[in-house]
Amino acid sequence: MTHHGTFKDNARDDDWLRKAGRRKWVVITKDKNIRKRSLEREAIMTAKVRAFIFTGGDLSGVEMGEILVAAIPKMGRILDETKPPFVARVTGAGDVAVIDDESAADGT
């Protein structure tokens, strides 16, 4: 499923993030700042979103696909082992790591 195929073009990030969280969808985005903006961060945390963010924001679709092929096993492990909400980064080399999660949000 794609963002443009599911949500209106002018959908606010905090709105579609909440919907994705309620539907238990995994979010994959190249918007590196989505976790830093207050409304979007609140939506991620309250809707228990599981998000993976590409660290290179200027990647082409082909490049993202190639990176995902390398990253999918690591993403799967994170999905299995990490309680939502969380944000993980995906590097150009296919490395994946959680950078923001529920424990960071509640101060534990």
Backbone as XML, in Angstrom:
<?xml version="1.0"?>
<chain id="A" units="angstrom">
  <residue number="1" name="MET">
    <atom name="N" x="0.833" y="-1.171" z="0.000"/>
    <atom name="CA" x="0.000" y="0.000" z="0.000"/>
    <atom name="C" x="0.887" y="1.245" z="0.000"/>
  </residue>
  <residue number="2" name="THR">
    <atom name="N" x="0.503" y="2.245" z="-0.700"/>
    <atom name="CA" x="1.270" y="3.486" z="-0.712"/>
    <atom name="C" x="0.465" y="4.608" z="-0.081"/>
  </residue>
  <residue number="3" name="HIS">
    <atom name="N" x="1.171" y="5.623" z="0.358"/>
    <atom name="CA" x="0.522" y="6.796" z="0.952"/>
    <atom name="C" x="-0.450" y="7.422" z="-0.035"/>
  </residue>
  <residue number="4" name="HIS">
    <atom name="N" x="0.025" y="7.632" z="-1.263"/>
    <atom name="CA" x="-0.799" y="8.321" z="-2.263"/>
    <atom name="C" x="-1.983" y="7.480" z="-2.714"/>
  </residue>
  <residue number="5" name="GLY">
    <atom name="N" x="-1.874" y="6.173" z="-2.598"/>
    <atom name="CA" x="-2.980" y="5.305" z="-2.971"/>
    <atom name="C" x="-4.015" y="5.137" z="-1.873"/>
  </residue>
  <residue number="6" name="THR">
    <atom name="N" x="-3.670" y="5.574" z="-0.650"/>
    <atom name="CA" x="-4.538" y="5.354" z="0.501"/>
    <atom name="C" x="-5.089" y="6.639" z="1.092"/>
  </residue>
  <residue number="7" name="PHE">
    <atom name="N" x="-4.286" y="7.702" z="1.106"/>
    <atom name="CA" x="-4.672" y="8.962" z="1.731"/>
    <atom name="C" x="-4.723" y="10.075" z="0.687"/>
  </residue>
  <residue number="8" name="LYS">
    <atom name="N" x="-5.472" y="11.112" z="0.985"/>
    <atom name="CA" x="-5.526" y="12.282" z="0.105"/>
    <atom name="C" x="-4.149" y="12.927" z="0.046"/>
  </residue>
  <residue number="9" name="ASP">
    <atom name="N" x="-3.859" y="13.584" z="-1.079"/>
    <atom name="CA" x="-2.563" y="14.236" z="-1.260"/>
    <atom name="C" x="-2.282" y="15.280" z="-0.181"/>
  </residue>
  <residue number="10" name="ASN">
    <atom name="N" x="-3.336" y="15.932" z="0.304"/>
    <atom name="CA" x="-3.148" y="16.992" z="1.295"/>
    <atom name="C" x="-3.366" y="16.503" z="2.728"/>
  </residue>
  <residue number="11" name="ALA">
    <atom name="N" x="-3.344" y="15.185" z="2.948"/>
    <atom name="CA" x="-3.530" y="14.638" z="4.291"/>
    <atom name="C" x="-2.405" y="15.116" z="5.203"/>
  </residue>
  <residue number="12" name="ARG">
    <atom name="N" x="-2.798" y="15.557" z="6.387"/>
    <atom name="CA" x="-1.802" y="16.001" z="7.368"/>
    <atom name="C" x="-1.062" y="14.776" z="7.901"/>
  </residue>
  <residue number="13" name="ASP">
    <atom name="N" x="0.230" y="14.956" z="8.134"/>
    <atom name="CA" x="1.041" y="13.847" z="8.623"/>
    <atom name="C" x="0.491" y="13.254" z="9.909"/>
  </residue>
  <residue number="14" name="ASP">
    <atom name="N" x="0.087" y="14.101" z="10.842"/>
    <atom name="CA" x="-0.404" y="13.563" z="12.115"/>
    <atom name="C" x="-1.692" y="12.758" z="11.917"/>
  </residue>
  <residue number="15" name="ASP">
    <atom name="N" x="-2.521" y="13.126" z="10.947"/>
    <atom name="CA" x="-3.757" y="12.377" z="10.681"/>
    <atom name="C" x="-3.452" y="10.999" z="10.088"/>
  </residue>
  <residue number="16" name="TRP">
    <atom name="N" x="-2.631" y="10.954" z="9.045"/>
    <atom name="CA" x="-2.389" y="9.651" z="8.426"/>
    <atom name="C" x="-1.551" y="8.754" z="9.314"/>
  </residue>
  <residue number="17" name="LEU">
    <atom name="N" x="-0.680" y="9.336" z="10.143"/>
    <atom name="CA" x="0.086" y="8.516" z="11.085"/>
    <atom name="C" x="-0.846" y="7.842" z="12.098"/>
  </residue>
  <residue number="18" name="ARG">
    <atom name="N" x="-1.826" y="8.587" z="12.594"/>
    <atom name="CA" x="-2.792" y="8.000" z="13.535"/>
    <atom name="C" x="-3.572" y="6.856" z="12.872"/>
  </residue>
  <residue number="19" name="LYS">
    <atom name="N" x="-3.989" y="7.074" z="11.642"/>
    <atom name="CA" x="-4.727" y="6.021" z="10.927"/>
    <atom name="C" x="-3.844" y="4.802" z="10.704"/>
  </residue>
  <residue number="20" name="ALA">
    <atom name="N" x="-2.611" y="5.012" z="10.332"/>
    <atom name="CA" x="-1.688" y="3.897" z="10.120"/>
    <atom name="C" x="-1.475" y="3.129" z="11.422"/>
  </residue>
  <residue number="21" name="GLY">
    <atom name="N" x="-1.335" y="3.843" z="12.520"/>
    <atom name="CA" x="-1.153" y="3.196" z="13.810"/>
    <atom name="C" x="-2.369" y="2.378" z="14.218"/>
  </residue>
  <residue number="22" name="ARG">
    <atom name="N" x="-3.557" y="2.931" z="14.038"/>
    <atom name="CA" x="-4.789" y="2.200" z="14.381"/>
    <atom name="C" x="-4.932" y="0.939" z="13.557"/>
  </residue>
  <residue number="23" name="ARG">
    <atom name="N" x="-4.486" y="1.000" z="12.315"/>
    <atom name="CA" x="-4.587" y="-0.163" z="11.414"/>
    <atom name="C" x="-3.400" y="-1.121" z="11.566"/>
  </residue>
  <residue number="24" name="LYS">
    <atom name="N" x="-2.474" y="-0.754" z="12.442"/>
    <atom name="CA" x="-1.269" y="-1.562" z="12.709"/>
    <atom name="C" x="-0.400" y="-1.744" z="11.473"/>
  </residue>
  <residue number="25" name="TRP">
    <atom name="N" x="-0.400" y="-0.720" z="10.620"/>
    <atom name="CA" x="0.453" y="-0.730" z="9.455"/>
    <atom name="C" x="1.867" y="-0.321" z="9.855"/>
  </residue>
  <residue number="26" name="VAL">
    <atom name="N" x="2.843" y="-0.770" z="9.122"/>
    <atom name="CA" x="4.224" y="-0.348" z="9.296"/>
    <atom name="C" x="4.455" y="0.827" z="8.356"/>
  </residue>
  <residue number="27" name="VAL">
    <atom name="N" x="5.001" y="1.906" z="8.887"/>
    <atom name="CA" x="5.277" y="3.107" z="8.102"/>
    <atom name="C" x="6.731" y="3.078" z="7.645"/>
  </residue>
  <residue number="28" name="ILE">
    <atom name="N" x="6.931" y="3.295" z="6.361"/>
    <atom name="CA" x="8.275" y="3.433" z="5.789"/>
    <atom name="C" x="8.294" y="4.769" z="5.066"/>
  </residue>
  <residue number="29" name="THR">
    <atom name="N" x="9.197" y="5.654" z="5.471"/>
    <atom name="CA" x="9.218" y="7.002" z="4.919"/>
    <atom name="C" x="10.652" y="7.501" z="4.757"/>
  </residue>
  <residue number="30" name="LYS">
    <atom name="N" x="10.813" y="8.513" z="3.936"/>
    <atom name="CA" x="12.114" y="9.170" z="3.825"/>
    <atom name="C" x="12.078" y="10.575" z="4.420"/>
  </residue>
  <residue number="31" name="ASP">
    <atom name="N" x="10.993" y="10.888" z="5.155"/>
    <atom name="CA" x="10.873" y="12.167" z="5.857"/>
    <atom name="C" x="11.618" y="12.064" z="7.191"/>
  </residue>
  <residue number="32" name="LYS">
    <atom name="N" x="12.891" y="12.463" z="7.189"/>
    <atom name="CA" x="13.738" y="12.326" z="8.373"/>
    <atom name="C" x="13.244" y="13.151" z="9.560"/>
  </residue>
  <residue number="33" name="ASN">
    <atom name="N" x="12.489" y="14.190" z="9.312"/>
    <atom name="CA" x="12.070" y="15.077" z="10.393"/>
    <atom name="C" x="10.712" y="14.731" z="10.990"/>
  </residue>
  <residue number="34" name="ILE">
    <atom name="N" x="10.070" y="13.697" z="10.483"/>
    <atom name="CA" x="8.718" y="13.376" z="10.931"/>
    <atom name="C" x="8.687" y="13.085" z="12.437"/>
  </residue>
  <residue number="35" name="ARG">
    <atom name="N" x="9.733" y="12.514" z="12.977"/>
    <atom name="CA" x="9.752" y="12.185" z="14.402"/>
    <atom name="C" x="10.111" y="13.386" z="15.280"/>
  </residue>
  <residue number="36" name="LYS">
    <atom name="N" x="10.543" y="14.475" z="14.658"/>
    <atom name="CA" x="10.974" y="15.651" z="15.411"/>
    <atom name="C" x="9.893" y="16.723" z="15.530"/>
  </residue>
  <residue number="37" name="ARG">
    <atom name="N" x="8.895" y="16.683" z="14.665"/>
    <atom name="CA" x="7.824" y="17.684" z="14.727"/>
    <atom name="C" x="6.806" y="17.244" z="15.774"/>
  </residue>
  <residue number="38" name="SER">
    <atom name="N" x="6.379" y="18.155" z="16.617"/>
    <atom name="CA" x="5.585" y="17.801" z="17.798"/>
    <atom name="C" x="4.282" y="17.069" z="17.473"/>
  </residue>
  <residue number="39" name="LEU">
    <atom name="N" x="3.512" y="17.542" z="16.504"/>
    <atom name="CA" x="2.245" y="16.871" z="16.178"/>
    <atom name="C" x="2.471" y="15.466" z="15.636"/>
  </residue>
  <residue number="40" name="GLU">
    <atom name="N" x="3.470" y="15.326" z="14.790"/>
    <atom name="CA" x="3.760" y="14.025" z="14.215"/>
    <atom name="C" x="4.327" y="13.070" z="15.266"/>
  </residue>
  <residue number="41" name="ARG">
    <atom name="N" x="5.191" y="13.586" z="16.129"/>
    <atom name="CA" x="5.756" y="12.753" z="17.196"/>
    <atom name="C" x="4.647" y="12.273" z="18.134"/>
  </residue>
  <residue number="42" name="GLU">
    <atom name="N" x="3.756" y="13.154" z="18.494"/>
    <atom name="CA" x="2.635" y="12.775" z="19.357"/>
    <atom name="C" x="1.775" y="11.699" z="18.674"/>
  </residue>
  <residue number="43" name="ALA">
    <atom name="N" x="1.518" y="11.862" z="17.386"/>
    <atom name="CA" x="0.723" y="10.872" z="16.647"/>
    <atom name="C" x="1.430" y="9.519" z="16.626"/>
  </residue>
  <residue number="44" name="ILE">
    <atom name="N" x="2.729" y="9.520" z="16.393"/>
    <atom name="CA" x="3.501" y="8.270" z="16.381"/>
    <atom name="C" x="3.379" y="7.568" z="17.729"/>
  </residue>
  <residue number="45" name="MET">
    <atom name="N" x="3.562" y="8.322" z="18.796"/>
    <atom name="CA" x="3.562" y="7.718" z="20.125"/>
    <atom name="C" x="2.160" y="7.287" z="20.574"/>
  </residue>
  <residue number="46" name="THR">
    <atom name="N" x="1.163" y="8.116" z="20.370"/>
    <atom name="CA" x="-0.178" y="7.762" z="20.860"/>
    <atom name="C" x="-0.842" y="6.680" z="20.025"/>
  </residue>
  <residue number="47" name="ALA">
    <atom name="N" x="-0.548" y="6.627" z="18.724"/>
    <atom name="CA" x="-1.162" y="5.616" z="17.855"/>
    <atom name="C" x="-0.304" y="4.347" z="17.776"/>
  </residue>
  <residue number="48" name="LYS">
    <atom name="N" x="0.806" y="4.338" z="18.507"/>
    <atom name="CA" x="1.696" y="3.171" z="18.547"/>
    <atom name="C" x="2.178" y="2.765" z="17.146"/>
  </residue>
  <residue number="49" name="VAL">
    <atom name="N" x="2.655" y="3.774" z="16.437"/>
    <atom name="CA" x="3.157" y="3.569" z="15.075"/>
    <atom name="C" x="4.505" y="2.856" z="15.123"/>
  </residue>
  <residue number="50" name="ARG">
    <atom name="N" x="4.703" y="1.976" z="14.158"/>
    <atom name="CA" x="5.989" y="1.318" z="13.926"/>
    <atom name="C" x="6.535" y="1.925" z="12.642"/>
  </residue>
  <residue number="51" name="ALA">
    <atom name="N" x="7.573" y="2.762" z="12.781"/>
    <atom name="CA" x="8.052" y="3.535" z="11.630"/>
    <atom name="C" x="9.521" y="3.267" z="11.347"/>
  </residue>
  <residue number="52" name="PHE">
    <atom name="N" x="9.816" y="3.158" z="10.060"/>
    <atom name="CA" x="11.184" y="3.028" z="9.571"/>
    <atom name="C" x="11.445" y="4.229" z="8.668"/>
  </residue>
  <residue number="53" name="ILE">
    <atom name="N" x="12.547" y="4.936" z="8.944"/>
    <atom name="CA" x="12.857" y="6.160" z="8.216"/>
    <atom name="C" x="14.197" y="6.012" z="7.504"/>
  </residue>
  <residue number="54" name="PHE">
    <atom name="N" x="14.192" y="6.235" z="6.199"/>
    <atom name="CA" x="15.434" y="6.257" z="5.436"/>
    <atom name="C" x="16.246" y="7.473" z="5.865"/>
  </residue>
  <residue number="55" name="THR">
    <atom name="N" x="17.542" y="7.286" z="6.088"/>
    <atom name="CA" x="18.376" y="8.410" z="6.503"/>
    <atom name="C" x="18.775" y="9.288" z="5.331"/>
  </residue>
  <residue number="56" name="GLY">
    <atom name="N" x="18.724" y="8.767" z="4.124"/>
    <atom name="CA" x="19.022" y="9.564" z="2.935"/>
    <atom name="C" x="17.722" y="10.039" z="2.314"/>
  </residue>
  <residue number="57" name="GLY">
    <atom name="N" x="17.366" y="11.291" z="2.499"/>
    <atom name="CA" x="16.082" y="11.803" z="2.044"/>
    <atom name="C" x="15.952" y="11.988" z="0.549"/>
  </residue>
  <residue number="58" name="ASP">
    <atom name="N" x="17.053" y="11.932" z="-0.179"/>
    <atom name="CA" x="17.010" y="12.173" z="-1.620"/>
    <atom name="C" x="17.125" y="10.886" z="-2.437"/>
  </residue>
  <residue number="59" name="LEU">
    <atom name="N" x="16.718" y="9.764" z="-1.852"/>
    <atom name="CA" x="16.822" y="8.482" z="-2.530"/>
    <atom name="C" x="15.747" y="8.313" z="-3.596"/>
  </residue>
  <residue number="60" name="SER">
    <atom name="N" x="16.100" y="7.644" z="-4.670"/>
    <atom name="CA" x="15.109" y="7.320" z="-5.698"/>
    <atom name="C" x="14.331" y="6.083" z="-5.255"/>
  </residue>
  <residue number="61" name="GLY">
    <atom name="N" x="13.252" y="5.794" z="-5.942"/>
    <atom name="CA" x="12.468" y="4.602" z="-5.649"/>
    <atom name="C" x="13.280" y="3.332" z="-5.821"/>
  </residue>
  <residue number="62" name="VAL">
    <atom name="N" x="14.092" y="3.289" z="-6.866"/>
    <atom name="CA" x="14.945" y="2.117" z="-7.110"/>
    <atom name="C" x="15.951" y="1.959" z="-5.966"/>
  </residue>
  <residue number="63" name="GLU">
    <atom name="N" x="16.561" y="3.046" z="-5.551"/>
    <atom name="CA" x="17.527" y="2.980" z="-4.448"/>
    <atom name="C" x="16.841" y="2.506" z="-3.159"/>
  </residue>
  <residue number="64" name="MET">
    <atom name="N" x="15.666" y="3.027" z="-2.861"/>
    <atom name="CA" x="14.949" y="2.590" z="-1.660"/>
    <atom name="C" x="14.613" y="1.105" z="-1.734"/>
  </residue>
  <residue number="65" name="GLY">
    <atom name="N" x="14.222" y="0.642" z="-2.908"/>
    <atom name="CA" x="13.927" y="-0.776" z="-3.082"/>
    <atom name="C" x="15.135" y="-1.643" z="-2.831"/>
  </residue>
  <residue number="66" name="GLU">
    <atom name="N" x="16.285" y="-1.235" z="-3.356"/>
    <atom name="CA" x="17.521" y="-1.994" z="-3.151"/>
    <atom name="C" x="17.909" y="-2.025" z="-1.672"/>
  </residue>
  <residue number="67" name="ILE">
    <atom name="N" x="17.757" y="-0.901" z="-1.006"/>
    <atom name="CA" x="18.062" y="-0.826" z="0.423"/>
    <atom name="C" x="17.112" y="-1.717" z="1.216"/>
  </residue>
  <residue number="68" name="LEU">
    <atom name="N" x="15.836" y="-1.690" z="0.863"/>
    <atom name="CA" x="14.853" y="-2.518" z="1.577"/>
    <atom name="C" x="15.160" y="-4.002" z="1.444"/>
  </residue>
  <residue number="69" name="VAL">
    <atom name="N" x="15.624" y="-4.427" z="0.283"/>
    <atom name="CA" x="15.971" y="-5.837" z="0.100"/>
    <atom name="C" x="17.017" y="-6.243" z="1.146"/>
  </residue>
  <residue number="70" name="ALA">
    <atom name="N" x="18.013" y="-5.394" z="1.363"/>
    <atom name="CA" x="19.052" y="-5.686" z="2.357"/>
    <atom name="C" x="18.527" y="-5.547" z="3.785"/>
  </residue>
  <residue number="71" name="ALA">
    <atom name="N" x="17.589" y="-4.621" z="3.993"/>
    <atom name="CA" x="17.143" y="-4.286" z="5.347"/>
    <atom name="C" x="15.988" y="-5.144" z="5.871"/>
  </residue>
  <residue number="72" name="ILE">
    <atom name="N" x="15.242" y="-5.789" z="5.003"/>
    <atom name="CA" x="14.024" y="-6.509" z="5.420"/>
    <atom name="C" x="14.273" y="-7.504" z="6.560"/>
  </residue>
  <residue number="73" name="PRO">
    <atom name="N" x="15.312" y="-8.321" z="6.535"/>
    <atom name="CA" x="15.501" y="-9.242" z="7.674"/>
    <atom name="C" x="15.677" y="-8.509" z="9.006"/>
  </residue>
  <residue number="74" name="LYS">
    <atom name="N" x="16.434" y="-7.428" z="8.997"/>
    <atom name="CA" x="16.653" y="-6.652" z="10.223"/>
    <atom name="C" x="15.366" y="-5.956" z="10.650"/>
  </residue>
  <residue number="75" name="MET">
    <atom name="N" x="14.613" y="-5.457" z="9.687"/>
    <atom name="CA" x="13.336" y="-4.815" z="10.002"/>
    <atom name="C" x="12.382" y="-5.832" z="10.639"/>
  </residue>
  <residue number="76" name="GLY">
    <atom name="N" x="12.374" y="-7.042" z="10.105"/>
    <atom name="CA" x="11.529" y="-8.094" z="10.648"/>
    <atom name="C" x="11.869" y="-8.413" z="12.094"/>
  </residue>
  <residue number="77" name="ARG">
    <atom name="N" x="13.169" y="-8.474" z="12.387"/>
    <atom name="CA" x="13.581" y="-8.730" z="13.776"/>
    <atom name="C" x="13.123" y="-7.611" z="14.698"/>
  </residue>
  <residue number="78" name="ILE">
    <atom name="N" x="13.265" y="-6.372" z="14.246"/>
    <atom name="CA" x="12.830" y="-5.234" z="15.066"/>
    <atom name="C" x="11.320" y="-5.298" z="15.281"/>
  </residue>
  <residue number="79" name="LEU">
    <atom name="N" x="10.581" y="-5.615" z="14.236"/>
    <atom name="CA" x="9.126" y="-5.727" z="14.379"/>
    <atom name="C" x="8.748" y="-6.819" z="15.372"/>
  </residue>
  <residue number="80" name="ASP">
    <atom name="N" x="9.496" y="-7.909" z="15.388"/>
    <atom name="CA" x="9.226" y="-9.022" z="16.307"/>
    <atom name="C" x="9.623" y="-8.705" z="17.742"/>
  </residue>
  <residue number="81" name="GLU">
    <atom name="N" x="10.699" y="-7.924" z="17.907"/>
    <atom name="CA" x="11.298" y="-7.752" z="19.230"/>
    <atom name="C" x="11.000" y="-6.423" z="19.919"/>
  </residue>
  <residue number="82" name="THR">
    <atom name="N" x="10.460" y="-5.450" z="19.193"/>
    <atom name="CA" x="10.291" y="-4.107" z="19.745"/>
    <atom name="C" x="8.815" y="-3.765" z="19.866"/>
  </residue>
  <residue number="83" name="LYS">
    <atom name="N" x="8.428" y="-3.406" z="21.066"/>
    <atom name="CA" x="7.044" y="-3.021" z="21.335"/>
    <atom name="C" x="6.780" y="-1.642" z="20.717"/>
  </residue>
  <residue number="84" name="PRO">
    <atom name="N" x="5.664" y="-1.491" z="20.006"/>
    <atom name="CA" x="5.351" y="-0.166" z="19.463"/>
    <atom name="C" x="4.916" y="0.776" z="20.588"/>
  </residue>
  <residue number="85" name="PRO">
    <atom name="N" x="5.103" y="2.046" z="20.384"/>
    <atom name="CA" x="5.581" y="2.727" z="19.180"/>
    <atom name="C" x="7.110" y="2.746" z="19.120"/>
  </residue>
  <residue number="86" name="PHE">
    <atom name="N" x="7.609" y="2.838" z="17.894"/>
    <atom name="CA" x="9.039" y="3.045" z="17.716"/>
    <atom name="C" x="9.307" y="3.672" z="16.367"/>
  </residue>
  <residue number="87" name="VAL">
    <atom name="N" x="10.480" y="4.301" z="16.283"/>
    <atom name="CA" x="11.012" y="4.822" z="15.029"/>
    <atom name="C" x="12.394" y="4.206" z="14.869"/>
  </residue>
  <residue number="88" name="ALA">
    <atom name="N" x="12.644" y="3.634" z="13.708"/>
    <atom name="CA" x="13.952" y="3.064" z="13.402"/>
    <atom name="C" x="14.498" y="3.744" z="12.155"/>
  </residue>
  <residue number="89" name="ARG">
    <atom name="N" x="15.799" y="3.841" z="12.096"/>
    <atom name="CA" x="16.433" y="4.414" z="10.907"/>
    <atom name="C" x="16.897" y="3.287" z="9.999"/>
  </residue>
  <residue number="90" name="VAL">
    <atom name="N" x="16.868" y="3.559" z="8.708"/>
    <atom name="CA" x="17.358" y="2.620" z="7.702"/>
    <atom name="C" x="18.414" y="3.373" z="6.898"/>
  </residue>
  <residue number="91" name="THR">
    <atom name="N" x="19.646" y="2.890" z="6.953"/>
    <atom name="CA" x="20.731" y="3.580" z="6.256"/>
    <atom name="C" x="20.849" y="3.100" z="4.816"/>
  </residue>
  <residue number="92" name="GLY">
    <atom name="N" x="21.637" y="3.799" z="4.059"/>
    <atom name="CA" x="21.877" y="3.437" z="2.668"/>
    <atom name="C" x="22.544" y="2.086" z="2.507"/>
  </residue>
  <residue number="93" name="ALA">
    <atom name="N" x="23.211" y="1.605" z="3.554"/>
    <atom name="CA" x="23.858" y="0.294" z="3.517"/>
    <atom name="C" x="22.910" y="-0.821" z="3.959"/>
  </residue>
  <residue number="94" name="GLY">
    <atom name="N" x="21.686" y="-0.444" z="4.319"/>
    <atom name="CA" x="20.718" y="-1.445" z="4.758"/>
    <atom name="C" x="20.769" y="-1.747" z="6.241"/>
  </residue>
  <residue number="95" name="ASP">
    <atom name="N" x="21.552" y="-0.971" z="6.990"/>
    <atom name="CA" x="21.580" y="-1.138" z="8.441"/>
    <atom name="C" x="20.316" y="-0.544" z="9.034"/>
  </residue>
  <residue number="96" name="VAL">
    <atom name="N" x="19.791" y="-1.184" z="10.076"/>
    <atom name="CA" x="18.545" y="-0.757" z="10.701"/>
    <atom name="C" x="18.745" y="-0.738" z="12.209"/>
  </residue>
  <residue number="97" name="ALA">
    <atom name="N" x="18.280" y="0.346" z="12.860"/>
    <atom name="CA" x="18.375" y="0.437" z="14.311"/>
    <atom name="C" x="17.252" y="1.313" z="14.835"/>
  </residue>
  <residue number="98" name="VAL">
    <atom name="N" x="16.705" y="0.929" z="15.982"/>
    <atom name="CA" x="15.688" y="1.745" z="16.646"/>
    <atom name="C" x="16.371" y="2.985" z="17.196"/>
  </residue>
  <residue number="99" name="ILE">
    <atom name="N" x="15.799" y="4.156" z="16.899"/>
    <atom name="CA" x="16.374" y="5.409" z="17.394"/>
    <atom name="C" x="15.427" y="6.131" z="18.336"/>
  </residue>
  <residue number="100" name="ASP">
    <atom name="N" x="14.185" y="5.693" z="18.389"/>
    <atom name="CA" x="13.195" y="6.359" z="19.237"/>
    <atom name="C" x="12.106" y="5.338" z="19.537"/>
  </residue>
  <residue number="101" name="ASP">
    <atom name="N" x="11.815" y="5.151" z="20.809"/>
    <atom name="CA" x="10.767" y="4.182" z="21.137"/>
    <atom name="C" x="10.001" y="4.637" z="22.365"/>
  </residue>
  <residue number="102" name="GLU">
    <atom name="N" x="9.068" y="3.789" z="22.804"/>
    <atom name="CA" x="8.185" y="4.133" z="23.916"/>
    <atom name="C" x="8.967" y="4.460" z="25.176"/>
  </residue>
  <residue number="103" name="SER">
    <atom name="N" x="10.049" y="3.748" z="25.442"/>
    <atom name="CA" x="10.814" y="4.015" z="26.651"/>
    <atom name="C" x="11.432" y="5.412" z="26.610"/>
  </residue>
  <residue number="104" name="ALA">
    <atom name="N" x="11.818" y="5.880" z="25.423"/>
    <atom name="CA" x="12.343" y="7.243" z="25.301"/>
    <atom name="C" x="11.243" y="8.270" z="25.501"/>
  </residue>
  <residue number="105" name="ALA">
    <atom name="N" x="10.025" y="7.928" z="25.067"/>
    <atom name="CA" x="8.911" y="8.866" z="25.171"/>
    <atom name="C" x="8.434" y="9.025" z="26.599"/>
  </residue>
  <residue number="106" name="ASP">
    <atom name="N" x="8.510" y="7.940" z="27.413"/>
    <atom name="CA" x="7.986" y="8.046" z="28.776"/>
    <atom name="C" x="9.082" y="8.236" z="29.812"/>
  </residue>
  <residue number="107" name="GLY">
    <atom name="N" x="10.341" y="8.378" z="29.345"/>
    <atom name="CA" x="11.429" y="8.684" z="30.240"/>
    <atom name="C" x="12.022" y="7.500" z="30.973"/>
  </residue>
  <residue number="108" name="THR">
    <atom name="N" x="11.666" y="6.267" z="30.586"/>
    <atom name="CA" x="12.240" y="5.089" z="31.261"/>
    <atom name="C" x="13.483" y="4.608" z="30.564"/>
  </residue>
</chain>
